[in-house]
Each structure stands twice: as structure tokens, then as C-alpha cells.
Amino acid sequence: MPQKAPLNNDPSASQESGYIRIQSVKKLKTKHILNHLEKFYDIALKNNNSRSTTNGFNETANYVIQQLVGANACDARIQYFKVPIWSDLGSPQLTLNSKSSSISFIPNTDFGYLRYGGNSATIKNASMVYIPNGACSSLDYAEIDIANKIALIDNPSKCSLFEASFALEQMGAAAVLISTPKSATKPSYARVRIVDWKENDPLMDIPVLSITSSTFNVLLTSTHYSSTLDITTKTQIKVVDTFNIICEGRTGDRNNTIVVGSHLDSVAFGPGINDNGSGSASNLEICLLLHKRSKRKQPKNKLVFIWFGSEEDGLLGSRHFIRDLQTSKNSQSTSQGIPSLKLSEIAMNLNFDMIASPNYIPLVHNGSDAPAPAKCGSIIVQRTFEQYFTSVANKRYKITDMIGGSDFLPFINAGIPSGGILTGASEIKTEQERILFGGIANAQLDPCYHKYCDTINNINRDALNLMSKGAMYTISHFANSVDLRNELSTC
């Protein structure tokens, strides 16, 4: 059911602060955000219909930097880091050879690539060996000859895909085939990589493929009959340089720093105008507008806008930003991205990712999902977004989880309160939701999510107007909070 927010969720805000919020919302023009999105799309069209890390990201970032520097909106900096990029260069092949015949399995039906599952390889007539218990312990294969063989393993339950696969690679395996759970209807497309990968961390080299449970059973039976496998993969992993754009406001209390984030990259096979051009363009226009207004009224708390790189590669930009602040002394460390910034000086984070889905539902992240150190403040952030929908926009909304999938995650895991609003991705709108929110039932909230069709025509202008103004309202509220830390602790 749609939620209703308490009307008094921000008792510490003064009448002056409320006036500033409302005026800021009124000044934000959706047409200016759309102008930025048109630029993003033009860039994508010149870069293989993409703004990914290795396609159009740099050009998109240059546009954002030009806007910030041209307006003298902040102290703009670049924070470089390295990321691994995995590329699918062609369909894999998997063939079972027996004495009398051979069986060729169907890609993406019987088996398929796991992202970051090694580089291109051609393997002929390799023997198979089954490793029990998902290969999560060296005891599972200590007495098994793995060298130059293809390891068949169950879906690991006590270790990660990478931990199991990398251990087998170190033991000399030629490839690893990982079964999906029996309930799965198609191969997995998960990553075989350290989740928070950083420079010099290991990566897979040998092929690691996902196979369905039925394919697994066929291969497992075949191990008793001296059958062999042929595998051909066409993939590449390369480590490249990318960066975050950090825009540090020049005024406001540094001890109450607010990080406003959005990821600037798209997936490799689409222009990403909703995901996440919509959030990035909105944050750009909000940043520029707040700078203009700061000439008359400066924020009480420091604002830092960040356009993260490599989110689509596993939140690597935001993970790097937080990791850069974390040392053995943690909160007393300083940042490469913002000179002398300490983790302890960041009071909160606001994240905006996909805010213009065509079949949208206004969604607010559930602050109660945050880990204990960040929970209370995240609940306050949630309530402030709710206040906007209830008291300003007079629109229905829903609460959605805040568990993973976007750049708020490294912040809440570091104990920093966070929150955000969004309009949905591949979720299916129910008939009840159609009645409450309009749109089309039994259709995805964004049918072009992570696809080539996430173009400028995929933007719902009503959603963009509603949600960008919600972002402006909430940013303005916390930027002008007279006692931000106290407000975030009063839940």
C-alpha cells in the first residue's frame, strides 16, 4: 500500500529552512535537466550507444566538469582508480564428447558466461572431475587430481563463486563449471570476482561458466564413462583507469558534510539515460542552482556532490571513495579525493539512481534496512523524503528496500546514514499498483532497464519532474539543518 508520512517529521527545521526548501523546489526546472540528458544521449550515440566505463563515460564526465567549472560552482576534483572490465566477445561453446557421439549444449539455455569468469580460451577433450560441497574447502579436493581437468561443482553455499573458482584455478584446473540451484530456470549471470575489488586484487583467468542443474546432471553422469568436454570462450578482462567527479562546496560546516551521489556510467550495451542519466543530470542541475542561490543564502552544512564512476561494474566508484577514507584509524583518515576530509566528517549520504522510469512508481528507500550504526539517521532521511511526497507534492509513494544495488551501500556499511528515491527497474507493476499510481499493469517499471532502448525517449518527464524536485527538497532541508547530527539521531 502507498505510505503516508508524518507531517511533523522534521521538528528541528525552522520556518526559514522550510521557506528555503520550497523556494528551491520551485526554482528547479525540469527542462534544464532534460537539456543535460539530451547531451548525455548525444554522447552515447557517438560512443556505440553507450556511456559505459570504456565507451562514453569520459565524454559524459567532461561535460559535467565543464558545467561545474564554467559556473564556478565548487572545487571540482577528479579521483582516479582502477577497475576490471569484463567483455563478452562472442558466444561460448560447450560440447560433450563420448565414444560414439557428441552433444553440443545451447548457450544461454543450458549454460552461459559468468561475468569476470576468465579470458578467452579453447579447451579440447578435457577430462571432468566432480568437486563436492561447492569446492569451499581445500579438504573437498585435497586428494583429487585437478590439474588440466574441468571441475564440476555445485553452487557454493559456504563461500563465494570467486573463492571456489580461484582456489581451483590455483590447483591447476583448466576450467570450472558451476551448477545453478535446482529451482533456477536458466544459467546465472553473476560475477566471479571479489565484491569490493581494488587494484592488485586477483582476477580469474581460466573459464568459469554457469550450467543449469539439468546440464550438471548430464555431465556428472558422463564422468563415469570417460567422456570429455570441449570448451570455447570469447571473453576479456582488462584493468583500466576511471574516476569519480567530486564537487566540494566552499561553504557550510565541514563537520556536517553531506555527500550527494549518483552514478554517471551506463552499462556497456545501452545509453543509460534513465539509468542513471536521470539521477546524474538532476544532481548536476541541483548543484548549479544551489550555487546560484548560495550567493544570497549559504548552506549551513557543507555539500559535496559526487558523480561516481563504475557503478555498473559493481559499485566500484563509491566503494573506492569510502575505502580511500578508511585506514586502520578509520574515521581519522583523510581522503585522496577531498584533501583533509575525514570519514567522521561525513554526516550523511543521499543517493539518486533511476528517477524517471517510464512506468514509474515513486519509491523511497527504507531506512530501517540500514545496519545499526546508520539506521536511525537513515530513517530520518526516509521520513524527509516522505514529507516531500505528502506535504509538498501531494503524491502517493511506496517504501522499497535499501539492501544493495546502488551507491548508498558502501556508505551505510561504513555507518553513514543514507537514503534516496527511485522509480523502479525491472519490477513488474501489479494491477493494484496501476490503480494507485497509474501506468500499465503487468509491465516492467522500466522495460528498457540495462537495454539499448534506454534512450531519451525512455524518460518519463512527469516522473523526472516529481523526483528531481524531491531530491532538491531533501538536499535543501539537510543542507540548512541547524543541528544536523542531532536531527539524524532523533528517530
C-alpha positions as CSV (number, residue, x, y, z in Angstrom):
1,M,0.0,0.0,0.0
2,P,1.1,3.6,-0.5
3,Q,2.6,5.2,2.5
4,K,1.6,8.4,4.3
5,A,4.3,10.4,6.1
6,P,4.0,12.0,9.5
7,L,3.5,15.7,8.9
8,N,5.9,16.6,11.8
9,N,8.9,14.5,10.8
10,D,11.3,17.5,10.8
11,P,10.6,19.4,14.0
12,S,14.1,20.8,14.2
13,A,13.6,22.7,10.9
14,S,12.9,26.4,11.3
15,Q,10.3,28.3,9.3
16,E,13.2,29.9,7.4
17,S,14.5,26.5,6.5
18,G,11.1,25.4,5.3
19,Y,10.8,28.5,3.1
20,I,14.3,27.8,1.6
21,R,13.2,24.2,0.7
22,I,10.0,25.3,-1.0
23,Q,11.7,28.1,-2.9
24,S,14.4,25.8,-4.1
25,V,11.9,23.3,-5.3
26,K,10.1,26.0,-7.3
27,K,13.3,27.2,-8.9
28,L,14.3,23.8,-10.2
29,K,13.4,23.5,-13.9
30,T,12.9,20.1,-15.4
31,K,13.6,21.5,-18.9
32,H,17.2,22.2,-17.8
33,I,17.6,18.6,-16.6
34,L,16.3,17.4,-19.9
35,N,18.9,19.6,-21.7
36,H,21.6,17.7,-19.8
37,L,20.0,14.4,-20.7
38,E,20.0,15.4,-24.3
39,K,23.7,16.0,-24.1
40,F,24.2,12.6,-22.4
41,Y,22.3,10.9,-25.2
42,D,24.3,12.7,-27.9
43,I,27.5,11.4,-26.3
44,A,26.1,7.9,-26.2
45,L,25.2,8.0,-29.9
46,K,28.8,8.8,-30.6
47,N,30.1,6.0,-28.4
48,N,28.4,2.8,-29.6
49,N,25.1,3.8,-27.9
50,S,26.8,3.6,-24.5
51,R,28.2,5.7,-21.7
52,S,30.0,2.8,-20.0
53,T,33.4,3.0,-18.4
54,T,35.2,2.2,-21.7
55,N,32.8,3.8,-24.1
56,G,31.2,7.2,-23.4
57,F,31.8,7.7,-19.7
58,N,34.8,10.0,-20.2
59,E,33.0,12.3,-22.6
60,T,30.0,12.4,-20.2
61,A,32.3,13.3,-17.3
62,N,33.9,16.0,-19.4
63,Y,30.5,17.6,-20.0
64,V,29.7,17.5,-16.2
65,I,33.1,19.0,-15.4
66,Q,32.7,21.8,-17.9
67,Q,29.3,22.7,-16.4
68,L,30.7,22.8,-12.9
69,V,33.9,24.7,-13.8
70,G,32.1,27.1,-16.1
71,A,29.7,28.1,-13.3
72,N,32.5,28.1,-10.7
73,A,30.0,26.0,-8.7
74,C,32.5,24.3,-6.4
75,D,36.0,23.0,-6.0
76,A,35.9,20.2,-8.7
77,R,38.3,17.4,-8.5
78,I,38.9,14.0,-10.1
79,Q,39.5,10.9,-8.0
80,Y,41.2,8.2,-10.1
81,F,41.0,4.5,-9.5
82,K,41.4,1.2,-11.4
83,V,38.6,-1.1,-12.3
84,P,38.5,-4.5,-14.1
85,I,36.2,-4.5,-17.2
86,W,34.8,-7.8,-18.4
87,S,33.7,-8.1,-22.0
88,D,31.6,-10.7,-23.8
89,L,33.2,-11.0,-27.3
90,G,31.1,-13.9,-28.6
91,S,29.0,-16.9,-27.7
92,P,30.6,-19.7,-25.8
93,Q,30.6,-23.3,-26.9
94,L,30.3,-26.4,-24.7
95,T,30.4,-29.9,-26.2
96,L,30.3,-33.3,-24.5
97,N,32.3,-36.0,-26.3
98,S,31.6,-39.7,-25.8
99,K,33.0,-42.7,-27.8
100,S,30.0,-42.8,-30.1
101,S,28.6,-39.3,-30.3
102,S,28.8,-35.7,-29.1
103,I,26.3,-33.3,-27.6
104,S,26.5,-29.5,-28.1
105,F,24.8,-27.6,-25.4
106,I,22.8,-24.4,-26.1
107,P,24.4,-21.1,-24.9
108,N,22.2,-19.1,-22.5
109,T,19.8,-22.0,-22.2
110,D,22.0,-24.9,-21.0
111,F,25.0,-22.9,-19.9
112,G,26.4,-19.4,-20.2
113,Y,29.1,-16.9,-19.2
114,L,29.6,-15.8,-15.6
115,R,30.8,-12.2,-15.6
116,Y,34.5,-12.0,-14.9
117,G,34.8,-15.7,-15.5
118,G,38.2,-15.6,-17.1
119,N,39.6,-14.7,-20.5
120,S,39.1,-16.3,-23.9
121,A,40.2,-20.0,-24.1
122,T,39.9,-23.1,-26.3
123,I,39.9,-26.4,-24.4
124,K,39.8,-29.7,-26.3
125,N,39.0,-33.2,-24.9
126,A,39.5,-32.3,-21.3
127,S,38.5,-34.8,-18.6
128,M,36.0,-33.8,-16.0
129,V,36.2,-34.1,-12.2
130,Y,33.5,-33.5,-9.6
131,I,34.4,-31.5,-6.6
132,P,31.9,-31.9,-3.7
133,N,30.4,-29.2,-1.4
134,G,30.9,-26.4,-3.9
135,A,34.7,-26.6,-3.5
136,C,34.5,-24.3,-0.5
137,S,37.2,-26.2,1.5
138,S,40.6,-27.5,0.4
139,L,39.6,-30.7,2.1
140,D,37.0,-31.2,-0.6
141,Y,39.7,-31.7,-3.3
142,A,42.9,-32.4,-1.4
143,E,43.0,-35.9,-2.7
144,I,41.7,-35.2,-6.2
145,D,43.8,-34.7,-9.3
146,I,42.5,-31.5,-10.7
147,A,45.4,-30.4,-13.0
148,N,44.3,-29.7,-16.6
149,K,40.8,-31.0,-15.9
150,I,37.4,-29.3,-15.9
151,A,36.0,-29.0,-12.4
152,L,32.3,-29.6,-11.9
153,I,30.9,-28.0,-8.7
154,D,27.6,-27.4,-7.0
155,N,26.5,-23.8,-6.4
156,P,28.7,-22.8,-3.4
157,S,26.8,-22.1,-0.3
158,K,29.6,-21.6,2.2
159,C,31.9,-19.4,0.0
160,S,31.7,-17.1,-2.9
161,L,31.8,-18.1,-6.6
162,F,35.2,-16.4,-6.8
163,E,36.7,-18.1,-3.7
164,A,35.8,-21.5,-5.0
165,S,36.8,-20.8,-8.6
166,F,40.1,-19.1,-7.8
167,A,41.1,-21.9,-5.5
168,L,40.5,-24.4,-8.2
169,E,42.5,-22.3,-10.7
170,Q,45.4,-22.3,-8.3
171,M,45.2,-26.1,-8.2
172,G,45.6,-26.2,-11.9
173,A,42.1,-26.7,-13.2
174,A,41.5,-25.9,-16.9
175,A,38.0,-24.6,-16.3
176,V,35.2,-24.5,-13.8
177,L,31.5,-25.3,-14.4
178,I,29.2,-24.2,-11.6
179,S,25.7,-25.6,-11.3
180,T,22.7,-23.4,-10.7
181,P,20.3,-24.3,-7.9
182,K,17.6,-26.8,-9.0
183,S,15.0,-24.0,-8.8
184,A,16.8,-21.9,-11.5
185,T,15.4,-22.0,-15.0
186,K,18.4,-20.5,-16.8
187,P,22.1,-20.1,-16.3
188,S,23.3,-17.5,-13.8
189,Y,24.9,-14.2,-14.9
190,A,26.6,-13.4,-11.6
191,R,30.1,-12.0,-11.1
192,V,33.0,-14.3,-10.3
193,R,35.1,-11.5,-8.7
194,I,35.9,-10.1,-5.3
195,V,32.9,-7.9,-4.5
196,D,34.8,-4.8,-3.5
197,W,37.7,-5.4,-5.9
198,K,40.6,-3.0,-5.7
199,E,43.8,-2.5,-7.5
200,N,46.1,-5.6,-7.4
201,D,43.4,-7.9,-6.2
202,P,43.3,-11.2,-8.2
203,L,41.0,-11.9,-11.2
204,M,40.0,-15.2,-12.8
205,D,42.0,-16.3,-15.9
206,I,40.5,-19.7,-16.7
207,P,36.9,-20.0,-18.0
208,V,34.2,-20.2,-15.3
209,L,30.8,-21.0,-16.7
210,S,27.3,-21.4,-15.3
211,I,25.4,-24.6,-16.1
212,T,21.9,-25.4,-15.3
213,S,21.1,-28.2,-12.9
214,S,20.0,-30.5,-15.7
215,T,23.2,-29.9,-17.7
216,F,25.1,-30.5,-14.5
217,N,23.4,-33.9,-14.0
218,V,24.2,-34.9,-17.6
219,L,27.9,-34.0,-17.2
220,L,28.1,-35.6,-13.7
221,T,26.8,-38.9,-15.1
222,S,29.2,-38.7,-18.0
223,T,32.2,-38.6,-15.7
224,H,31.7,-42.3,-15.1
225,Y,32.1,-43.1,-18.8
226,S,35.4,-41.3,-19.6
227,S,33.6,-38.6,-21.6
228,T,35.4,-35.4,-22.3
229,L,34.5,-31.8,-22.8
230,D,35.4,-29.1,-25.4
231,I,35.0,-25.5,-24.3
232,T,35.5,-22.3,-26.3
233,T,35.0,-18.9,-24.7
234,K,35.4,-15.5,-26.1
235,T,35.8,-13.0,-23.3
236,Q,38.3,-10.5,-22.0
237,I,39.2,-9.0,-18.6
238,K,41.3,-5.8,-18.7
239,V,42.1,-3.3,-15.9
240,V,41.5,0.3,-16.9
241,D,41.6,3.7,-15.3
242,T,38.4,5.6,-14.4
243,F,37.4,8.2,-11.9
244,N,34.8,9.9,-9.7
245,I,34.0,13.6,-10.1
246,I,34.0,15.3,-6.7
247,C,32.4,18.7,-6.4
248,E,33.1,20.2,-2.9
249,G,31.1,23.2,-1.8
250,R,33.1,26.1,-0.5
251,T,30.8,27.0,2.4
252,G,29.0,25.2,5.2
253,D,30.1,23.2,8.3
254,R,32.7,20.7,7.3
255,N,31.9,18.5,10.3
256,N,28.4,18.1,8.9
257,T,29.4,17.2,5.3
258,I,26.5,15.8,3.2
259,V,27.5,13.7,0.2
260,V,25.0,13.8,-2.6
261,G,25.7,10.9,-5.0
262,S,24.7,9.5,-8.4
263,H,26.5,7.2,-10.8
264,L,27.4,8.6,-14.1
265,D,28.2,5.5,-16.1
266,S,25.9,3.2,-18.0
267,V,26.0,-0.5,-18.9
268,A,28.0,-1.4,-22.0
269,F,25.0,-2.3,-24.1
270,G,22.9,0.8,-23.6
271,P,23.0,4.6,-23.3
272,G,21.6,4.6,-19.7
273,I,19.6,7.8,-20.0
274,N,17.3,6.7,-17.2
275,D,19.9,4.5,-15.5
276,N,21.4,6.7,-14.4
277,G,21.4,9.8,-16.6
278,S,18.3,10.8,-14.8
279,G,19.9,10.9,-11.3
280,S,23.2,12.4,-12.6
281,A,21.6,15.1,-14.7
282,S,19.2,16.0,-11.8
283,N,22.1,16.3,-9.4
284,L,24.1,18.4,-11.9
285,E,21.2,20.9,-12.3
286,I,20.6,21.0,-8.5
287,C,24.2,21.6,-7.8
288,L,24.3,24.5,-10.3
289,L,21.1,26.0,-8.9
290,L,22.2,25.8,-5.3
291,H,25.4,27.5,-6.2
292,K,23.4,30.4,-7.7
293,R,21.2,30.6,-4.6
294,S,24.2,30.4,-2.3
295,K,25.2,34.0,-3.3
296,R,22.1,35.1,-1.3
297,K,21.8,32.3,1.2
298,Q,24.7,30.0,2.1
299,P,24.0,26.5,3.3
300,K,24.7,25.8,7.0
301,N,26.2,22.4,6.2
302,K,28.8,21.5,3.5
303,L,27.6,19.9,0.4
304,V,29.7,17.5,-1.7
305,F,28.3,16.3,-4.9
306,I,29.9,13.2,-6.4
307,W,29.3,11.6,-9.8
308,F,30.6,8.0,-9.3
309,G,32.3,6.0,-12.0
310,S,32.0,2.3,-12.5
311,E,28.8,1.7,-10.5
312,E,27.6,-0.7,-13.2
313,D,30.8,-2.7,-12.6
314,G,29.8,-3.4,-9.0
315,L,29.7,0.0,-7.2
316,L,33.4,0.3,-7.6
317,G,33.5,4.1,-7.6
318,S,31.6,4.6,-4.4
319,R,33.5,1.6,-2.8
320,H,36.8,3.3,-3.7
321,F,35.6,6.7,-2.3
322,I,34.8,5.1,1.1
323,R,37.8,2.8,1.1
324,D,40.1,5.8,0.4
325,L,38.8,7.2,3.7
326,Q,39.2,4.0,5.7
327,T,42.6,3.1,7.2
328,S,43.4,1.3,10.5
329,K,42.4,4.5,12.2
330,N,39.3,4.7,10.1
331,S,37.4,7.9,11.0
332,Q,40.7,9.9,11.4
333,S,42.0,9.1,7.9
334,T,42.0,11.7,5.2
335,S,40.9,11.5,1.6
336,Q,42.8,11.4,-1.7
337,G,39.6,12.8,-3.3
338,I,39.0,15.7,-1.0
339,P,42.1,16.9,0.8
340,S,42.0,16.6,4.6
341,L,38.4,15.2,4.6
342,K,37.8,12.6,7.3
343,L,35.2,9.9,7.2
344,S,33.9,11.1,10.6
345,E,33.1,14.5,9.0
346,I,30.5,12.9,6.6
347,A,27.2,13.2,8.4
348,M,25.1,11.5,5.7
349,N,24.6,10.5,2.1
350,L,21.8,11.0,-0.4
351,N,21.7,8.7,-3.5
352,F,19.7,9.3,-6.7
353,D,19.6,6.4,-9.1
354,M,16.9,5.9,-11.8
355,I,14.3,8.6,-11.1
356,A,12.5,8.8,-14.5
357,S,11.3,5.3,-15.3
358,P,8.5,5.2,-17.9
359,N,6.0,3.1,-16.0
360,Y,7.1,4.6,-12.7
361,I,6.2,4.2,-9.1
362,P,7.6,6.8,-6.7
363,L,9.8,4.8,-4.3
364,V,11.5,5.8,-1.1
365,H,14.3,3.7,0.4
366,N,13.6,2.0,3.7
367,G,15.9,3.5,6.3
368,S,15.2,0.6,8.7
369,D,17.2,-1.7,6.3
370,A,20.5,0.1,7.1
371,P,22.9,-1.5,9.6
372,A,22.6,-0.4,13.2
373,P,25.2,2.4,13.2
374,A,23.4,4.1,10.2
375,K,19.8,3.0,10.9
376,C,18.5,6.0,12.9
377,G,19.8,8.6,10.5
378,S,18.6,6.6,7.5
379,I,15.1,6.5,9.0
380,I,15.2,10.3,9.3
381,V,16.3,10.6,5.7
382,Q,13.4,8.4,4.7
383,R,10.9,10.5,6.7
384,T,12.1,13.7,5.0
385,F,11.5,12.2,1.5
386,E,8.1,11.1,2.8
387,Q,7.4,14.6,4.0
388,Y,8.0,15.9,0.4
389,F,5.5,13.5,-1.2
390,T,2.9,14.1,1.5
391,S,3.2,17.8,2.2
392,V,4.6,19.3,-1.0
393,A,3.9,17.1,-4.0
394,N,0.7,15.5,-2.6
395,K,1.6,12.2,-4.3
396,R,1.4,8.6,-3.3
397,Y,4.6,6.6,-2.9
398,K,5.9,3.3,-1.7
399,I,8.7,2.2,0.6
400,T,11.3,-0.1,-1.0
401,D,14.3,-1.9,0.4
402,M,17.7,-0.4,0.9
403,I,19.8,-3.6,0.9
404,G,22.1,-3.3,-2.2
405,G,22.3,-2.4,-5.9
406,S,23.4,1.2,-5.7
407,D,26.0,3.6,-4.3
408,F,24.4,4.1,-0.9
409,L,25.7,0.6,0.1
410,P,29.3,1.5,0.9
411,F,28.1,4.4,3.0
412,I,25.7,2.5,5.2
413,N,28.2,-0.3,5.5
414,A,30.6,2.4,6.9
415,G,28.0,3.6,9.4
416,I,27.0,6.7,7.4
417,P,23.2,7.3,7.3
418,S,21.9,7.3,3.7
419,G,18.7,7.3,1.7
420,G,17.3,8.0,-1.7
421,I,14.3,7.9,-4.0
422,L,13.9,6.0,-7.3
423,T,11.2,4.9,-9.8
424,G,11.9,1.3,-10.4
425,A,13.7,-1.0,-12.8
426,S,12.7,-4.5,-14.0
427,E,10.0,-4.9,-11.3
428,I,6.5,-5.8,-12.6
429,K,3.7,-3.3,-11.8
430,T,0.7,-5.1,-10.3
431,E,-2.9,-4.3,-11.1
432,Q,-3.3,-2.8,-7.6
433,E,-0.2,-0.6,-8.2
434,R,-1.7,0.5,-11.5
435,I,-4.9,1.6,-9.7
436,L,-2.8,3.6,-7.1
437,F,-0.1,5.0,-9.4
438,G,-1.3,4.8,-12.9
439,G,0.6,3.3,-15.8
440,I,0.4,-0.2,-17.2
441,A,-0.2,-3.3,-15.1
442,N,1.8,-6.5,-15.7
443,A,4.6,-4.5,-17.3
444,Q,8.1,-3.6,-16.0
445,L,8.6,-0.2,-14.4
446,D,11.4,0.3,-16.8
447,P,11.1,-2.1,-19.8
448,C,14.4,-0.7,-21.2
449,Y,16.4,-1.3,-18.0
450,H,20.0,-2.1,-19.0
451,K,19.0,-2.3,-22.6
452,Y,19.8,-0.4,-25.9
453,C,16.4,1.4,-25.7
454,D,17.2,3.3,-22.5
455,T,17.3,6.5,-24.6
456,I,16.0,10.0,-24.2
457,N,12.6,8.6,-25.2
458,N,12.7,6.3,-22.2
459,I,12.4,9.3,-19.8
460,N,9.1,9.9,-18.1
461,R,9.0,13.7,-17.8
462,D,6.4,13.7,-15.1
463,A,8.5,11.3,-13.0
464,L,11.6,13.3,-13.6
465,N,9.8,16.5,-12.5
466,L,8.4,14.9,-9.4
467,M,11.5,13.0,-8.3
468,S,14.1,15.7,-9.1
469,K,12.1,18.2,-7.0
470,G,12.0,15.6,-4.2
471,A,15.8,15.5,-4.4
472,M,16.0,19.2,-4.3
473,Y,13.6,19.4,-1.3
474,T,15.6,16.9,0.7
475,I,19.0,18.2,-0.1
476,S,17.9,21.8,0.8
477,H,16.4,20.5,4.0
478,F,19.5,18.8,5.3
479,A,21.9,21.5,3.9
480,N,20.1,24.1,6.1
481,S,19.5,21.9,9.2
482,V,20.6,23.9,12.2
483,D,21.7,20.8,14.1
484,L,22.2,18.1,11.6
485,R,23.8,15.5,13.8
486,N,21.1,15.9,16.4
487,E,18.4,15.6,13.8
488,L,19.8,12.4,12.4
489,S,19.9,10.9,15.8
490,T,16.3,11.7,16.8
491,C,14.4,8.8,15.3
